[in-house]
Amino acid sequence: MTGRATETAPGAGGAGPRPQSRREFEALYARLRASAAPGGRGALATITPETVRAAAAEVRAGRTVTLASPTETAPAPDNPHPAGHRLTSPPEAEAERTGLHFATDHFGMDVHGDAQSHLDALCHVVYDGTLHGGIPATTVTADGASALSVDLARDGIVGRGVLLDVPRLRGVPWLEPGDHVTADDLRAAEEAQRVRVGAGDILLVRVGHRRRRVEKGPWDAARSRAGLHPAAVEFLAERRIAALGGDGNNDTAPSPTEGVDFPVHVLAVHALGLHLMDYLQFEDLAPLCEQERRWSFLCVVAPLRLPAATGSPVNPIAIL
């Protein structure tokens, strides 16, 4: 692609990426939209039987690890509307009675919050009155989404997962809220980890959000968090990845883009047709990758069957 935005990588002697004007954003948006995979599945079209078979060959140690954060049922600064969980039976008075009883549960969840691991469907981002591919936003109503719902991923997102650990690259435990991951960071992490992101891959970018939250406590992540710089989305398009996951929101806060609060979501979901996974956790995976001396693996993402939903809770599994 031509016309790449200028970046200055933190830790490279600069002051970090410069702010992005609305004009620069719209030019980048137009380039990315023109490069999007044709058809109604977005970037999932880059996953083929050949890429899945190649990803299966990544399994060598036979070890599995979750990439999801625990579902939280207590309010916190980044989770004012926590998941609801209650046991619906048996009543306490009957629990110790003889005979057969079943324990049953009820769950409720704000899927697109700032604490729970979730997958964003392609109908999640509305920009200038449309969804990805120019589909009218009126296809999303109170009754659900009639186009581009999470049902597009009903057969799972299965492929080669690649973890790029940016705090490891910079020699820090985590990136501080407000910091940006640039395309130069991603390329440098590839080189340091001796791995290369390719077509059909599920790219996972660690900023250390979950580790910081565990060690320092929750904060208002809606106002301040580390994430990708919008210009880095061009790297994702060039590599033709199938899906993107982060241990934060993927977007930085405050936004570096004039007039757009979630530029990475707009560029990735709306322009490119990339399913995003927000608020994963890689604190179990990263040390295992270090131990195995490799940063690629089979990755299996299985959202719930929610035919008209804009997203789903998700528990991705890495298999090394």
C-alpha positions in Angstrom: 0.0 0.0 0.0 1.1 3.6 -0.6 0.7 6.6 1.5 1.5 5.0 4.9 1.2 7.4 7.8 4.4 8.4 9.6 5.1 6.8 12.9 7.7 7.3 15.6 8.0 4.2 17.8 8.2 4.7 21.6 11.5 3.6 22.9 13.2 4.5 19.6 14.3 8.0 20.8 11.1 9.7 19.8 8.1 11.0 21.7 5.8 8.3 20.4 3.4 8.4 17.4 2.1 11.8 16.5 -1.7 12.5 16.6 -3.6 11.6 13.5 -5.7 14.2 11.7 -9.2 13.5 10.5 -8.0 13.9 6.9 -5.2 11.3 7.5 -7.7 8.9 9.1 -10.2 9.2 6.2 -7.4 8.6 3.6 -6.3 5.5 5.5 -9.9 4.3 5.9 -10.4 4.6 2.1 -7.2 2.6 1.3 -8.1 -0.1 3.8 -11.7 -0.4 2.6 -10.4 -0.7 -1.0 -8.1 -3.6 0.1 -10.8 -5.5 2.0 -11.5 -9.2 1.1 -14.6 -9.4 -1.2 -17.7 -11.3 -0.2 -19.7 -11.3 3.0 -17.4 -13.0 5.5 -14.8 -10.2 5.8 -11.3 -11.2 6.6 -12.4 -14.7 7.6 -12.2 -15.4 3.9 -8.4 -15.6 4.3 -8.9 -18.9 6.3 -8.9 -21.8 3.9 -8.7 -25.6 4.4 -5.0 -25.3 3.6 -4.4 -22.7 6.3 -6.3 -24.8 8.8 -4.2 -27.9 8.0 -1.0 -25.9 8.2 -2.1 -24.5 11.6 -2.8 -28.0 12.9 0.8 -28.9 12.2 1.7 -26.2 14.9 0.7 -28.7 17.6 3.8 -30.3 18.9 3.8 -30.3 22.7 0.1 -31.1 23.0 -0.4 -28.3 25.6 -3.5 -26.2 25.7 -4.0 -22.7 27.3 -6.9 -20.3 27.7 -6.7 -16.8 26.3 -9.7 -15.5 28.2 -9.9 -13.4 31.3 -12.1 -14.8 34.1 -15.7 -13.6 33.8 -16.2 -11.0 36.6 -19.4 -10.6 38.6 -18.4 -7.8 40.9 -18.4 -4.1 39.8 -15.1 -2.3 39.3 -13.9 1.0 37.8 -13.6 -0.7 34.3 -16.7 -2.9 34.8 -19.6 -0.9 36.2 -22.1 -3.5 34.7 -20.6 -6.8 35.6 -21.8 -10.2 34.5 -24.8 -11.5 36.5 -24.6 -15.1 37.8 -27.0 -16.8 40.1 -27.9 -20.4 40.8 -31.6 -21.0 40.0 -31.8 -24.4 41.7 -31.9 -26.3 43.9 -33.3 -24.1 46.7 -31.0 -24.2 49.7 -33.7 -26.0 51.7 -33.7 -28.9 49.2 -30.0 -29.1 48.6 -29.4 -31.7 51.3 -32.6 -33.7 50.8 -32.2 -37.3 49.5 -33.0 -38.2 45.9 -31.9 -36.5 42.7 -31.5 -32.8 42.3 -29.8 -30.6 39.6 -27.8 -27.4 40.2 -28.7 -24.9 37.5 -27.4 -21.4 36.6 -28.5 -18.2 34.9 -25.9 -15.8 33.3 -26.3 -12.3 32.0 -23.5 -10.2 30.4 -22.8 -6.9 28.9 -20.8 -8.4 26.0 -18.9 -5.2 24.9 -17.6 -4.0 28.2 -14.1 -3.1 29.3 -13.3 -6.2 31.4 -14.9 -9.3 29.9 -13.2 -11.3 27.0 -15.4 -11.0 23.9 -15.6 -11.2 20.1 -16.8 -8.2 18.1 -19.0 -9.2 15.1 -18.8 -7.2 11.9 -22.2 -5.6 12.7 -20.8 -4.1 15.9 -19.3 -1.0 14.3 -21.5 1.6 12.6 -19.7 4.3 10.8 -21.4 7.0 8.7 -24.7 5.1 8.6 -23.3 1.8 7.4 -21.7 -1.5 8.4 -18.8 -3.2 6.8 -19.2 -3.5 3.0 -21.7 -0.6 2.9 -24.5 -2.6 4.4 -27.1 -0.2 5.8 -27.0 0.3 9.6 -30.8 -0.1 9.6 -30.1 -3.9 9.4 -29.3 -3.7 13.1 -32.5 -3.2 15.2 -33.7 -3.8 18.7 -34.5 -7.4 17.6 -30.9 -8.0 16.5 -28.7 -7.9 13.4 -30.0 -9.3 10.2 -26.6 -9.0 8.5 -23.0 -9.5 9.6 -23.9 -10.9 13.0 -21.6 -13.1 15.1 -23.3 -16.1 13.3 -20.7 -15.5 10.6 -18.2 -17.2 12.9 -20.6 -20.1 13.9 -18.2 -22.7 12.6 -15.4 -21.2 14.7 -12.3 -19.2 13.8 -9.5 -21.8 13.5 -6.0 -21.0 12.3 -2.4 -20.3 13.2 -2.2 -18.0 16.1 0.7 -15.6 16.5 1.4 -13.8 19.7 3.5 -10.5 19.4 4.6 -9.4 22.9 5.3 -5.7 22.8 6.2 -5.2 26.5 8.7 -8.0 26.1 10.2 -6.2 23.1 10.5 -3.0 25.1 11.7 -4.7 28.3 8.8 -3.6 30.5 6.0 -5.7 32.2 3.3 -3.7 30.4 2.6 -0.6 28.4 1.2 2.2 30.4 -2.3 3.5 29.6 -2.3 5.9 26.7 0.8 4.3 25.0 0.6 3.1 21.4 1.7 0.0 19.5 3.0 1.0 16.1 3.6 -1.0 12.9 7.3 -0.7 13.6 6.7 -2.3 17.0 4.9 -5.2 15.4 7.7 -5.7 12.9 10.4 -5.5 15.6 8.5 -8.0 17.7 8.4 -10.4 14.8 12.1 -10.1 14.4 12.8 -10.5 18.1 10.6 -13.5 18.3 11.6 -15.0 15.0 8.1 -15.3 13.7 6.3 -13.7 10.8 2.6 -13.0 10.6 0.9 -14.2 7.4 -2.3 -14.6 5.5 -5.1 -16.4 7.5 -3.3 -15.9 10.8 -5.1 -15.0 14.1 -2.8 -12.2 15.3 -2.7 -11.6 19.1 -1.0 -8.4 20.4 0.0 -8.2 24.0 0.2 -4.8 25.7 0.1 -6.2 29.3 -3.3 -4.8 30.2 -4.3 -7.8 32.2 -1.1 -8.0 34.2 -1.2 -4.3 35.0 -4.8 -4.7 36.2 -3.9 -7.7 38.4 -0.9 -6.0 40.0 -2.1 -2.4 40.3 -5.9 -2.9 40.4 -8.7 -2.0 38.0 -8.9 1.6 36.6 -11.2 3.4 34.2 -10.0 1.8 31.0 -12.6 3.6 29.0 -10.6 6.8 29.6 -7.1 5.5 29.5 -5.6 2.3 28.0 -2.8 1.1 25.8 -3.6 -0.1 22.3 -2.7 0.0 18.6 -2.0 3.2 16.8 -4.5 3.5 13.9 -1.7 3.6 11.4 -0.7 0.1 12.5 -3.9 -1.3 10.9 -2.2 -1.0 7.6 0.2 -3.7 8.7 -2.7 -6.0 9.4 -4.1 -5.4 5.9 -0.7 -6.0 4.3 -0.4 -9.3 6.1 -4.0 -10.3 5.3 -4.7 -11.6 8.8 -8.0 -13.4 9.6 -8.7 -11.9 13.1 -7.1 -9.7 15.7 -7.1 -10.2 19.5 -5.7 -8.0 22.2 -5.5 -8.0 26.0 -6.9 -4.5 26.0 -9.6 -2.9 23.8 -7.2 -2.9 20.7 -7.9 0.9 20.6 -5.8 3.4 22.6 -7.5 5.8 24.9 -7.5 8.7 24.6 -7.9 8.4 20.9 -5.0 9.8 18.8 -7.4 10.5 15.9 -9.2 13.8 15.6 -12.9 13.3 15.9 -12.9 9.5 16.1 -13.0 7.8 19.5 -12.3 4.2 18.3 -10.3 4.5 15.1 -8.9 1.0 15.2 -12.3 -0.5 15.5 -13.5 1.6 12.6 -10.5 0.7 10.4 -10.3 -3.0 11.4 -14.0 -4.0 11.7 -15.7 -1.5 9.4 -13.1 -1.0 6.6 -11.3 -4.4 6.6 -13.9 -6.7 7.9 -11.8 -8.0 10.8 -13.4 -9.8 13.7 -11.8 -8.3 16.9 -11.3 -10.0 20.3 -11.1 -7.5 23.2 -9.8 -8.0 26.7 -8.2 -11.3 26.3 -5.3 -12.3 28.6 -2.0 -13.7 27.6 -0.3 -14.1 31.0 -0.7 -17.9 30.7 0.3 -18.1 27.1 3.4 -15.8 27.0 5.5 -17.8 29.5 4.6 -21.0 27.7 5.7 -19.5 24.4 9.0 -18.5 26.1 9.4 -22.1 27.4 8.7 -23.7 24.0 10.8 -21.0 22.2 8.1 -20.3 19.6 5.3 -17.8 19.3 3.0 -19.5 16.9 0.4 -22.3 17.6 -3.0 -23.6 16.6 -5.7 -21.2 17.8 -9.4 -22.1 18.2 -12.0 -19.5 18.8 -15.6 -20.7 19.3 -18.2 -18.0 19.9 -21.7 -18.9 21.2 -24.4 -19.6 18.6 -26.2 -16.2 18.8 -27.7 -15.7 15.3 -28.5 -12.0 15.6 -25.9 -10.8 18.1 -23.3 -8.1 17.7 -20.7 -10.1 19.6 -20.2 -13.0 22.0 -18.3 -14.0 25.1 -15.4 -16.0 24.0 -12.7 -18.4 25.4 -10.0 -18.8 22.7 -7.7 -21.7 23.2 -4.1 -21.9 22.1 -2.7 -25.4 21.4 1.1 -25.7 21.2 
